[in-house]
């Protein structure tokens, strides 16, 4: 899974979707995000998260060479289109409203959004029922000493919100109906190694380990059944023919097809 983050970014760099000089806001960020972006050579990155403890570190060494900003992805303190791209890695499912977080990312981005999140599939739902997966992210809270890692980075374990492609597209099209955004998807199998190591029930952990070769094969044959994916959203570039701009209906186009009422 570690390679999936950097490999997806590298693919998007190679096909020109983004560049090393693009301005990037990382939300729900951590040191791992800094390492990935710095390792690829990105120059204009801002790392943000909800960890108010970092505010006292004036030298900014936590995410050097990049600046850090205290930000809640569900209510970002930036203007529309403030950054070329907004990126999140495994953070939206920690929100009180993942949809609100995604739409805030979309609002602040000028060109596009990139998210790495859990995927909702039949295989994943079966794994949760059998105890191999989590419905609520208790392991993350346990790993943070029962003090953080849950919903809104609190000590309350968050429900793990898992997305589908159709849901993502409906969310964006509802928010931005004047044109049609573009969507790209990349699949990955995320093996919960840290959770497996922390589990006290070694029988369940051992069973999961034994099944991994079969699960990997299944995910390779049916990639859309993988438990994780990345989705890149390119913001609306072309308006629908019934719009002249993002707030004005094309009266001539509509008039040729419908009887236009007088209104009130």
C-alpha positions as CSV (number, residue, x, y, z in Angstrom):
1,X,0.0,0.0,0.0
2,X,2.9,2.4,0.7
3,X,3.9,2.2,-3.0
4,X,0.4,2.9,-4.2
5,X,0.5,6.5,-2.9
6,X,3.7,7.4,-4.6
7,X,3.0,5.3,-7.7
8,X,-0.3,7.0,-8.3
9,X,1.2,10.4,-8.0
10,X,4.0,9.4,-10.3
11,X,1.4,8.3,-12.9
12,X,-0.4,11.6,-12.7
13,X,2.9,13.5,-13.1
14,X,3.9,11.4,-16.1
15,X,0.6,12.0,-17.9
16,X,0.7,15.8,-17.2
17,X,-2.3,15.9,-14.9
18,X,-0.1,17.7,-12.3
19,X,3.4,19.0,-12.1
20,X,6.2,19.2,-9.6
21,X,5.7,23.0,-9.5
22,X,1.9,22.7,-8.8
23,X,0.6,24.2,-5.6
24,X,-0.7,21.4,-3.5
25,X,-2.7,21.4,-0.2
26,X,-2.5,18.1,1.7
27,X,-5.4,17.7,4.2
28,X,-5.5,15.3,7.1
29,X,-1.7,15.3,6.6
30,X,1.1,13.5,8.4
31,X,4.8,13.0,8.1
32,X,4.2,10.2,5.6
33,X,2.6,12.7,3.2
34,X,5.7,14.9,3.5
35,X,8.0,12.0,2.8
36,X,6.0,10.9,-0.3
37,X,5.8,14.4,-1.8
38,X,9.4,15.3,-1.0
39,X,10.6,12.0,-2.4
40,X,9.0,12.8,-5.7
41,X,10.3,16.3,-5.8
42,X,7.2,18.4,-5.3
43,X,8.2,22.0,-4.5
44,X,5.0,23.9,-3.4
45,X,3.2,21.7,-0.8
46,X,1.3,22.8,2.3
47,X,0.6,20.1,4.9
48,X,-2.5,20.6,7.0
49,X,-4.3,18.7,9.7
50,X,-6.3,19.1,12.9
51,X,-3.4,18.5,15.4
52,X,-3.4,21.7,17.4
53,X,-0.4,20.5,19.3
54,X,1.7,21.4,16.3
55,X,0.8,25.1,16.5
56,X,3.4,25.7,19.1
57,X,6.2,24.4,16.9
58,X,7.2,27.8,15.4
59,X,10.2,26.4,13.4
60,X,7.9,24.2,11.4
61,X,10.3,21.3,11.6
62,X,7.5,18.7,11.7
63,X,6.9,18.9,8.0
64,X,10.0,20.7,6.7
65,X,10.7,21.7,4.0
66,X,7.0,22.3,3.6
67,X,4.9,24.7,5.7
68,X,2.1,23.4,8.0
69,X,-1.4,24.8,8.5
70,X,-4.0,24.0,11.2
71,X,-7.0,23.1,9.1
72,X,-10.2,21.1,9.4
73,X,-10.9,19.5,6.0
74,X,-14.7,19.9,6.7
75,X,-14.2,23.7,6.9
76,X,-11.1,24.9,5.2
77,X,-9.9,28.4,5.8
78,X,-8.9,29.1,2.2
79,X,-10.6,30.9,-0.7
80,X,-12.1,29.0,-3.7
81,X,-9.3,27.7,-6.0
82,X,-6.5,28.7,-3.6
83,X,-4.4,25.7,-4.6
84,X,-3.9,23.8,-7.9
85,X,-4.6,20.5,-6.2
86,X,-5.9,19.2,-2.9
87,X,-4.8,15.7,-1.8
88,X,-5.9,13.5,1.0
89,X,-4.5,10.1,2.0
90,X,-6.8,7.9,4.2
91,X,-8.3,10.9,6.0
92,X,-11.9,11.5,4.8
93,X,-13.3,8.5,6.6
94,X,-12.2,10.2,9.8
95,X,-14.6,13.1,9.2
96,X,-18.0,13.7,10.8
97,X,-19.1,14.1,7.1
98,X,-16.8,12.7,4.5
99,X,-18.9,14.2,1.8
100,X,-18.4,17.7,3.3
101,X,-14.7,17.1,3.4
102,X,-14.6,16.1,-0.2
103,X,-16.6,19.1,-1.3
104,X,-14.3,21.4,0.7
105,X,-11.3,19.9,-1.1
106,X,-13.1,20.4,-4.4
107,X,-13.9,24.0,-3.6
108,X,-10.4,25.0,-2.6
109,X,-8.8,23.2,-5.6
110,X,-8.3,25.1,-8.9
111,X,-7.5,22.1,-11.1
112,X,-8.4,18.9,-9.3
113,X,-8.6,16.7,-6.3
114,X,-6.9,13.4,-5.4
115,X,-8.1,11.1,-2.7
116,X,-7.0,7.7,-1.3
117,X,-9.8,6.1,0.6
118,X,-11.4,2.8,1.5
119,X,-13.7,1.3,-1.1
120,X,-17.1,-0.2,-0.5
121,X,-17.2,-3.7,-2.1
122,X,-18.9,-7.0,-1.4
123,X,-15.6,-8.6,-0.5
124,X,-14.9,-5.8,2.1
125,X,-18.3,-6.1,3.6
126,X,-17.9,-9.9,3.9
127,X,-14.5,-9.4,5.6
128,X,-16.0,-7.0,8.1
129,X,-18.7,-9.6,9.0
130,X,-16.1,-12.3,9.4
131,X,-14.0,-10.1,11.7
132,X,-11.1,-9.5,9.3
133,X,-12.1,-5.9,8.7
134,X,-13.3,-3.1,11.0
135,X,-16.6,-1.3,10.9
136,X,-15.3,1.3,13.4
137,X,-11.6,2.2,13.5
138,X,-10.8,1.1,17.0
139,X,-7.2,0.0,16.1
140,X,-6.2,3.6,15.1
141,X,-7.4,5.0,18.5
142,X,-5.6,2.2,20.3
143,X,-2.4,3.0,18.4
144,X,-2.7,6.7,19.5
145,X,-2.9,5.8,23.2
146,X,-6.7,6.2,23.3
147,X,-6.2,10.0,22.8
148,X,-6.6,10.6,19.1
149,X,-6.9,8.9,15.7
150,X,-10.7,8.7,15.7
151,X,-13.5,10.9,14.3
152,X,-12.2,14.5,13.9
153,X,-8.9,13.2,15.3
154,X,-10.6,12.6,18.7
155,X,-10.5,9.6,20.9
156,X,-13.9,8.3,19.6
157,X,-13.4,5.6,17.0
158,X,-14.7,6.7,13.7
159,X,-17.1,4.8,11.5
160,X,-15.0,3.7,8.4
161,X,-16.9,5.3,5.6
162,X,-16.2,3.4,2.4
163,X,-16.9,5.0,-1.1
164,X,-18.1,3.8,-4.4
165,X,-17.4,5.3,-7.8
166,X,-21.0,6.2,-8.4
167,X,-21.4,7.9,-5.0
168,X,-18.3,10.1,-5.7
169,X,-19.6,11.2,-9.1
170,X,-23.1,12.0,-7.8
171,X,-21.6,14.0,-4.9
172,X,-19.5,16.2,-7.2
173,X,-22.2,16.6,-9.9
174,X,-24.7,17.7,-7.3
175,X,-22.3,20.3,-5.9
176,X,-21.1,21.6,-9.3
177,X,-24.0,21.1,-11.8
178,X,-23.0,23.7,-14.4
179,X,-20.6,21.3,-16.2
180,X,-19.2,17.8,-16.0
181,X,-16.1,17.0,-14.0
182,X,-13.8,14.2,-15.1
183,X,-13.0,11.1,-12.9
184,X,-10.2,8.6,-12.9
185,X,-9.9,5.6,-10.6
186,X,-6.9,3.5,-9.4
187,X,-7.3,0.3,-7.5
188,X,-5.3,-1.2,-4.6
189,X,-5.4,-3.9,-2.0
190,X,-4.5,-2.5,1.4
191,X,-3.2,-5.1,3.9
192,X,-3.8,-3.9,7.5
193,X,-0.3,-5.0,8.7
194,X,-0.3,-2.7,11.8
195,X,-3.7,-3.9,12.9
196,X,-2.7,-7.6,12.4
197,X,0.3,-7.1,14.5
198,X,-1.7,-5.3,17.3
199,X,-4.5,-7.9,17.4
200,X,-4.5,-10.0,20.6
201,X,-6.6,-12.7,19.0
202,X,-3.8,-14.5,17.2
203,X,-6.2,-17.0,15.7
204,X,-7.9,-14.3,13.7
205,X,-4.7,-12.6,12.8
206,X,-3.2,-15.9,11.7
207,X,-6.2,-16.8,9.6
208,X,-6.0,-13.4,7.9
209,X,-2.4,-13.9,7.2
210,X,-3.0,-17.3,5.7
211,X,-5.8,-16.0,3.5
212,X,-3.7,-13.1,2.1
213,X,-2.4,-15.0,-1.0
214,X,-6.0,-15.9,-2.0
215,X,-7.2,-12.3,-1.3
216,X,-4.3,-10.9,-3.4
217,X,-5.1,-13.1,-6.3
218,X,-8.8,-12.3,-6.1
219,X,-8.0,-8.5,-6.1
220,X,-5.7,-8.9,-9.0
221,X,-8.4,-10.7,-11.1
222,X,-11.2,-8.4,-9.9
223,X,-9.5,-5.1,-9.1
224,X,-12.7,-3.3,-8.4
225,X,-13.2,-5.6,-5.4
226,X,-10.0,-4.2,-3.8
227,X,-10.5,-2.6,-0.4
228,X,-8.8,0.7,-1.3
229,X,-8.7,3.0,-4.3
230,X,-7.6,6.4,-5.4
231,X,-9.8,8.8,-7.3
232,X,-8.6,11.8,-9.2
233,X,-11.2,14.5,-10.0
234,X,-10.6,17.1,-12.6
235,X,-12.8,20.1,-12.0
236,X,-15.3,21.3,-14.5
237,X,-13.6,22.5,-17.7
238,X,-16.5,22.5,-20.1
239,X,-20.0,23.8,-19.3
240,X,-23.2,22.0,-20.2
241,X,-24.7,23.4,-23.5
242,X,-27.6,24.9,-21.5
243,X,-25.2,27.1,-19.4
244,X,-23.4,30.2,-20.6
245,X,-21.4,30.5,-17.4
246,X,-21.5,28.7,-14.0
247,X,-24.4,30.8,-12.9
248,X,-26.3,31.7,-16.1
249,X,-28.6,29.5,-18.1
250,X,-28.3,29.7,-21.9
251,X,-31.8,31.1,-22.7
252,X,-31.6,30.5,-26.4
253,X,-30.6,26.8,-25.9
254,X,-33.4,26.2,-23.4
255,X,-36.0,28.2,-25.4
256,X,-35.5,25.9,-28.4
257,X,-36.5,22.9,-26.3
258,X,-38.9,24.1,-23.6
259,X,-41.7,26.6,-23.1
260,X,-40.1,29.2,-20.9
261,X,-42.6,30.5,-18.2
262,X,-42.8,34.0,-17.0
263,X,-41.8,33.3,-13.4
264,X,-42.9,35.4,-10.5
